[in-house]
Every structure is written in structure tokens, then in C-alpha cells.
Amino acid sequence: ILWTGLTVMTMLLLAQLDMGCCGMTLNSIPLHPASLRPLRTSVGASLQRHKRNWVWNQFFVLEEYTGDDPLYVGKLHSDVDKGEGKVKYVLNGEGASSIFTIDENTGDIHATKRLDREEQPYYTLRAQARDRATNLPVEPESEFVIKVQDINDNEPKFLDGPYNAQVPEMSPVGTSVVEVKATDADDPTYGNSARVVYSILEGQPYFSVEPKTGIVRTALPNMDREARDQYLLVIQAKDMVGQMGGLSGTTSVTVTLTDVNDNPPRFSRKSYQFAVPESLPVASVVAKIKALDSDIGPNAEMDYRIIEGDGLGVFRVVPDKDTQEGVIILQKNLDFEKKSSYTLKIEASNRNIDPRFLSQGPFSDTAMVRLTVENVDEPPIFSPLSKMVVSEAAKVGTIIGTVSALDPDSTNSPIRYSIDRNTDLERFFNIESTTGVISTAKPLDREANAVHNITILAIESLDPSQVGKGAALITVMDINDNAPVFAIEYETILCESAGPGQVIETISAVDKDEPPSGHRFVFSLTAETAGNMNFTLRDNKDNTASILTKRGGFQRREQAMYRLPVLIVDSGTPALSSTNTLSIRVCDCDLDGTPQSCGTEAFMLSAGLSTGALIAILACIIILLVLVLLIVTMRRRKKEPLILDEDRDVRENIVRYDDEGGGEEDTEAFDMVALRNLNAVRDSKARRDVTPEVPTLYCSRPPPYKITPDNGIFREFIWDRLKDADVDPSAPPYDSLQTYAFEGSGSVAESLSSLDSLSTDSEQNYDYLSDWGPRFRKLADLYGHSDSSNIFSS
């Protein structure tokens, strides 16, 4: 209505402006809103001119045109054009020349491509008429609109599908399940191309859909989840208001029925029977029963309780939150001899009840449970043991008390008693095996052990494997058998400047005994020292006493130490006493009474060093001593000669692996060079334990020759000795060193004696002895040539 009113007003305005007869006209089509802007521009321009050149309207072109020829859109014409060919038409703007073309002579507009309204609903172009000769505009440039007209070329689509929905079971008819929504890309303002209606293709008769809104609702009452819990629906959306020729689209809706508590629990059996051993400990699980419920989740949660039976106090039942079973638990010990069976009536009921379904009956069920107690051979059971008391003065063999145990089984086997010696390691007590009488086996000392907690064993005579245990708590009563002594070891200091009547020490006492009324000590000087002229004692009546001086003028040069005997008496019956000696040292003190030196010993207390400081100093001294010892040890090791002499010869290990013994760690070192590869020829090398001297240059004699020892003799000798050791019964059972003095058939150095030579001027040359090392150098000097210096020339 608005656009129509604006169009009429515009036409009236143009009529009043007296535009003349030379206007440019378009094909007469209703005005589109997009043409209002150029229309107002044209009207504004015409107000400044004296005549109207353009008459504006709107073009329409059908979308999805599939013809072979260009689609005719409309025609532009100017009143200036008299048909003489002097005017040409020019088109600019969106899609000009690419989509839309214009015949510059006639003004005909064609569309050269197929258009899609869903991609672009209209195009804005600019038209102008120009003089062909001068190319000057004969009409002002103005805009017009080409609108793409819609056709039904898009089917409805469910952008949010497929859908998943839930609805409670047993819901009434018409309960809303889900709302589906389809969209159509066609123009909703033109025709029925975008008007959609909904229908259900699959899912009947359980569900229905509203045609206009797409709301899916239940169509049947009392849909039971336990019978079927899921449904698949197919919903169709069709445009053109569902008429023939309309396009359609489909989606699926999966509807799941959720559970409600519409099923009561039910026991599969009305009676159950279980066997329970009487030895089962308290809090053990006796049995499990379960009531079945077709519901799930919280609707299947159940509570169990015992409502009747003779085992109400002996058993209890609790629900298992995971399996929803009723777990029967033992609360008291069972005794087959007293009661052999129990009967329980157990009720199972739903925890969460829906009032809507109470009319279907009670949501509970009951079952009878019979529990049969099985007899078990049990160990003896002790009667309650009372605490036993014995005096520490009791003589050996004193009876302390009696324990008693019985066989709980019907066999009533005789009992033998014994003491678990792990609880009485020092064997202070004995027990009579048949009567259970406990007596002392050793003298007792309360101060060493005031309470004895021993374990008594009761063993069945007919079945010794059945052993019962009981505890006997024996308290040792105190007697006054310990004399009082000083509480600590006192070190009393007496300053030379002390005057008469000065308190120099306060002493106290301790007593290992513990009288019921507490300790009361009496202090005094012994009779021998009661009349001394140096010190006196004052009993403070609070288990302490003060030591006072009788005179002044003490001099450490005259007497550096005094010893004062103190008599302490306790309040026991009978009373005990002891004499304790108090050492009093005379010291030189400063004005504050701090001792400086005592006798010949210097006191370091005045130096202000604490105990921690003295310990730190002592630790530093010890560390320094350890460092000095380490340095000395390292230096001694460095001074050890690099060349080993004969007494410290380094030798290799020979290990036999075909003999069982103590292992490789039991082997001892000895030289095995002679045993290596007895079949090989050995070079006459220098001794391994001698450091080579300056290299020798042989001037007149070749190097020593190689000699092959008689290997067979050595091998046979070694194997004979090895066999002897293997069969020797007195040989040690581990690898050991066997030493044999055997030289063989000859010496590598041959004979060095000259006794056999016919002349003292033998021509034998012994210069090669110098090659045998420093140990043969003396011999080489004695038997070698006089020009031996040539041998060791450099």
C-alpha cells in the first residue's frame, strides 16, 4: 500500500510539472521500491529544467531461463529520438555488458545469462542517450532496476536435522515431543513457492505432526518403554502449500522413551536358603538376594529391610547401590551348639515412587530367607580373664591365678594349657597344663617390669591343631626394696669468699620404689660428720635439703676438696636409707660469685663459652687430626717404590673352574707364567719384577739364544700333583695354592761352574750374563772379559 501510494503521488507530481512531449519512456510495469531513489533524483533535476525527459518504471526478468536466445527484458526510448539514427543508447551498472546488453540503435535490453534470484534478487543499472555524432548526452543519466522474478526452484530443507528427542513413557496423547523446522530459499512474498506444510511419512500411528508448525506429538497412549524404547520417524516438508508440483524435503527424528517408575520390584522366588559356617566373623557377607525391577536408573533403586524373623538382631540387610542387591550381613557371632538355623522375612521396595502409578499396586515385594548354621570345629574359648596381682617379694612357685578355657564344640575335648614364651622370654611364670594355674618361676622385680602381659595357649587334646589364645595381665605390686639416692651427681662449688651460713647447694633424692602415698625423704649428716666445723645440713621438709657453710675463710691452697657424707632415709616399711657423698670443691671466684679456678684445675665457665661452642671446637680439632692422618697416609703411599723387589713380587691368579669350592675369591696369588702354553717356545725375557736398565748394546756377542724346555716333564709333573690334590681327603674344600720345588731336566742358563774346565784360562765367554739383569751383574763382572766396559758402552 505504501509503495502504491508513493507511485501515485509521483505520477501526479510529474503531471503538474508540465514536462512537455519529449520524455523518455520505459515499458509500463509497476514501480519497484528500488526505483524510488533514481526517481527522486530525476524529479529534483526536472525541477531545475523546463521539461521532463525520462519516465521511469521497472523491468522484470524470469530466473532460471533455459532458452537458447537472449531473454528480452525491455526497451529504452527517448523523445529526442525521431528515428533518424542520430541517438544511441548506452547501458552501465551491475551486469552491464556481461549479463545485460542493449541495442544502441533501438534501446532493446536482453539478458544473455541465466539468472538466479537466490543469488541476486535485482540489478541496478544506469541508462543514457547520447548524440551519435558528438557523443554528447541528449538526456541526463539516471538509474533503473531489473528485478529477477522468482520461480519454485528450491525444495524445503531441514537445516537442524536429523533430530533426536525424548518423551516419557506412558505420556498422554498429544504430548509435545519436538518441533522440526524447514526453510525454503524461494521468495516468500511471491506466490506459494516458500509456503511449507509438514506431514509424517513413517512413525504412525505412534506419533503425528502439525502441518503448519512442524510440532511432533504422541498419537497413542500408554507407550511402554519396557516393550519398546525407541522410534524412528520420517517427517516431510512440502512447498506450494502441499499442492501437486511442489518440492519437498525430509528429515528423520529419533524418539527415545524415557523411563518412569511404573513397575514394582518382584522377587524371582518366594523363599531362599543359604548355609552359614559358625566361624564366620562379624561384619561378613552371609548371602545376597535380588528383586527384579524392569525400570532403570533411579526408578529401579530399592531398599531392603527385615520385617520378621528370629534373626533380627543377628543379621541385617543393606542394598548394594551398584547391583541393587540385598546384602545380608552378620552382626553377631554364630554358635551352632546354641542355634542351628534362622528365618528372615525380607521386604524390597522402590525408593522413588511415582504417585501416578500407585493404583497398579504396592511397589514392594517380600521373600523368606532361611539361614542354616554349619558346625565348625572351633578352637577353645577362654572365659573372661581377670587381672592378676603379685607382689615383687613373692617367692618362686607362688600361685598368682587360674585361667580356664572350654571347647565350644559338642566333642568337649580336654584342654592343655601353656604359655606363649614369645610373650614371656625370661620365663618368669609357669602354668599347670591341666588346671591352668599360673605361678611364679623366677623372682620378680617391679622396677624392671611392673606389668607382664602374657599369652596363654589352650590346645585341644583330641585335635592339637585347634589352639585358643587368651591374655593374662599380671601386675607386680611394689615393696620398699630400694634405698633413696641423690637425684643427680652434684658438683658443688664453694667460693673462697663464702661466709658462714651461706647455702652452697640444694640437694634432692629419687627412689625407684613407688609407695601409694608418695615419697617422703629425710636428709641428715652422718653421725661421724655431724659435728664438723665446716658444713651443716638443713632438711627443707619438701624432699630437698640445703647444704650451708659453718664458717668462712676457706682457702683452696689449704684444702681444695671436701667430701660430705649425707644420709637419706625414705618413708617405706621398713624404711631404707643410703649414704651419699657430696663433693665440695673450693674455687677462686670473681665479685659475682663465678668460679675462676678451683684447686689446680682452671674453670672455663667464666670465659663465656657455652657447651655448644665447646663441642664445635672439639669437632674442628677432630676434623683437623683426620686431615693430617690422611695427608701422612697419602705421602707414605707416594713414597713406595715403583719397582717391586723379590719379596713383594706381583703374581697372577690361576683359577680352576672344574672344581667345586669357595669360588674365585678363595684363590691365592702365585706365578703362573711357567704354566702358560707349555707347548710354546718361550723367549728369554727380562724379569717382570725388575725395571729395565739403560738399553744394552751388544758389541761382541749376539743376543741370548732361545731354549725349548722339556715340556713333557713339566706337564706330567703338574698333572700328577693335581690328581694327588683332587683325591686328597685332607685337602681344603676351596681353591688353594700348591707350591712344588721342581726344576725340570736342566737350566736355561746352563752350568756356570768352571771346575770342569781343564784350564783356568777358559775361553768361555760369560759376557751374556749381563743381559740377564742386575742380579747377574756381579757374576758377569767376575767371569766376563776385562774389557767389559765395551759391553755396557753407550
HELIX and SHEET records of a PDB file:
HELIX    1   1 LEU A    2  GLN A   16  1                                  15    
HELIX    2   2 PRO A   33  SER A   35  5                                   3    
HELIX    3   3 LEU A   36  GLN A   48  1                                  13    
HELIX    4   4 MET A  240  GLY A  242  5                                   3    
HELIX    5   5 GLY A  297  ALA A  300  5                                   4    
HELIX    6   6 PRO A  355  GLN A  360  5                                   6    
HELIX    7   7 LEU A  605  ALA A  607  5                                   3    
HELIX    8   8 THR A  611  LYS A  638  1                                  28    
HELIX    9   9 GLU A  646  ARG A  648  5                                   3    
HELIX   10  10 GLU A  664  ASP A  666  5                                   3    
HELIX   11  11 VAL A  673  LEU A  675  5                                   3    
HELIX   12  12 ASN A  711  VAL A  727  1                                  17    
HELIX   13  13 ASP A  767  TRP A  772  5                                   6    
HELIX   14  14 PRO A  774  PHE A  776  5                                   3    
HELIX   15  15 ARG A  777  TYR A  783  1                                   7    
HELIX   16  16 SER A  788  ILE A  791  1                                   4    
SHEET    1   A 4 THR A  25  LEU A  26  0                                        
SHEET    2   A 4 LEU A  71  HIS A  77 -1                                        
SHEET    3   A 4 ASP A 108  ALA A 111 -1                                        
SHEET    4   A 4 PHE A 100  ILE A 102 -1                                        
SHEET    1   B 4 PHE A  59  LEU A  62  0                                        
SHEET    2   B 4 SER A 142  GLN A 149  1                                        
SHEET    3   B 4 TYR A 122  ASP A 131 -1                                        
SHEET    4   B 4 VAL A  87  GLY A  93 -1                                        
SHEET    1   C 4 TYR A 163  PRO A 168  0                                        
SHEET    2   C 4 SER A 248  THR A 258  1                                        
SHEET    3   C 4 GLN A 230  LYS A 238 -1                                        
SHEET    4   C 4 VAL A 197  GLU A 202 -1                                        
SHEET    1   D 3 SER A 176  GLU A 179  0                                        
SHEET    2   D 3 ILE A 215  THR A 218 -1                                        
SHEET    3   D 3 PHE A 207  VAL A 209 -1                                        
SHEET    1   E 2 ARG A 266  PHE A 267  0                                        
SHEET    2   E 2 ALA A 291  LEU A 292 -1                                        
SHEET    1   F 4 SER A 271  PRO A 277  0                                        
SHEET    2   F 4 SER A 364  GLU A 374  1                                        
SHEET    3   F 4 SER A 341  ASN A 350 -1                                        
SHEET    4   F 4 MET A 302  GLY A 309 -1                                        
SHEET    1   G 3 VAL A 285  ILE A 289  0                                        
SHEET    2   G 3 GLY A 326  LEU A 330 -1                                        
SHEET    3   G 3 PHE A 315  PRO A 319 -1                                        
SHEET    1   H 2 ILE A 381  PHE A 382  0                                        
SHEET    2   H 2 ALA A 405  LEU A 406 -1                                        
SHEET    1   I 4 MET A 388  SER A 391  0                                        
SHEET    2   I 4 VAL A 467  MET A 477  1                                        
SHEET    3   I 4 VAL A 451  GLU A 460 -1                                        
SHEET    4   I 4 ILE A 415  ILE A 419 -1                                        
SHEET    1   J 3 ILE A 399  THR A 402  0                                        
SHEET    2   J 3 VAL A 437  THR A 440 -1                                        
SHEET    3   J 3 PHE A 429  ILE A 431 -1                                        
SHEET    1   K 4 VAL A 485  PHE A 486  0                                        
SHEET    2   K 4 VAL A 503  VAL A 510 -1                                        
SHEET    3   K 4 THR A 544  THR A 549 -1                                        
SHEET    4   K 4 PHE A 535  ASP A 539 -1                                        
SHEET    1   L 4 THR A 492  CYS A 495  0                                        
SHEET    2   L 4 SER A 577  CYS A 589  1                                        
SHEET    3   L 4 MET A 561  VAL A 569 -1                                        
SHEET    4   L 4 VAL A 522  LEU A 525 -1                                        
SHEET    1   M 4 THR A 492  CYS A 495  0                                        
SHEET    2   M 4 SER A 577  CYS A 589  1                                        
SHEET    3   M 4 PRO A 595  CYS A 598 -1                                        
SHEET    4   M 4 GLU A 601  ALA A 602 -1                                        
END                                                                             
